Amino acid sequence: MSEALGQANSQAIARYKNNFLKEVEERVEDGQWVKMCMQCGVCAGSCPFGPHWEHSPQKIFMMIRAGKREEVLTSDSMWMCTSCYNCVVRCPRKLPITHIMHGLANYAHRLGLVAKGQPTRDIAVLFWKNIIKGGRLNELTFSLSMYFRDGFGQGVKNAMAMQGIGLALVKTKRLNPMEILGGHMCKDKSGIQRMLAKAAEIEDKRRGMA
C-alpha cells in the first residue's frame, strides 16, 4: 500500500514539475509564483469578468502546472484582464496575479500564438506602436488606427459612428486635430528608441531568448 502511494506521489510530482511550468517560471513576468497558487478560487470570484472568462487565473495556473502549453498560450483569458487588481488584493497568498496574466499575454504575443483579430491584443499592439514613436501617446492617430484596424470601409463606418463624441472632444479641447501632424512628442526621440532597444536586449538575455 505504501509503495503504491509513494509511486503515485512520484508521478504527481513529475507531472507538477513539467517543462511548461519551468518555461513560465523562466520567461513570464513573475511566473515563479504560479506554483504557489493553492486553487482557492478567490481570484475567479473577485474578478468583474469572472463569469465571462473561459479560463480564470486559477484555472490558467492549474493548466500550466498540468503542462497544457498550447491551451494556455492560445487562450484569450489573459487578454481579458483590465488590471483592476481585485485578485491581487484578495489573494490569501498575495500572488501577483495581474502581473502574471499580463506576462502570459505578452509571452504568447512574442511567440506569435495569439489568435488573429483578438481585440484586446490588437489594441495593446496599436497603443505600443503609437507611443514608442515619440514617447507620448498621440490620441488622434491612436483613435484613427483603432477605427481602421479592420480595413478602410469599416474604418469610415466606425469614424462616422463616433463623430459626435469626436466633435465634443474637439470643442472641449480634449482632442487636437493638429495632432495628425505629429502631436506632442518627447524632445529626445532617438534617446527613447535607444532606451527601448536596450531594454528589449536585456529582457531577451534574461529570458534566454536572444
LINFEN-V953373 format. One record per run of one state. SS is the DSSP state (helix for helix, strand for strand, loop for the rest). FROM is the first residue (numbers start at 0). LEN is the number of residues. If there is no record, write none. Layout:
{{SS;FROM;LEN} {SS;FROM;LEN}}
This chain:
{{loop;0;1} {helix;1;15} {loop;16;2} {helix;18;9} {loop;27;3} {helix;30;6} {loop;36;5} {helix;41;5} {loop;46;3} {helix;49;3} {loop;52;4} {helix;56;9} {loop;65;3} {helix;68;5} {loop;73;3} {helix;76;4} {loop;80;5} {helix;85;5} {loop;90;6} {helix;96;14} {loop;110;8} {helix;118;16} {loop;134;4} {helix;138;9} {loop;147;4} {helix;151;10} {loop;161;1} {helix;162;9} {loop;171;5} {helix;176;5} {loop;181;7} {helix;188;18} {loop;206;4}}
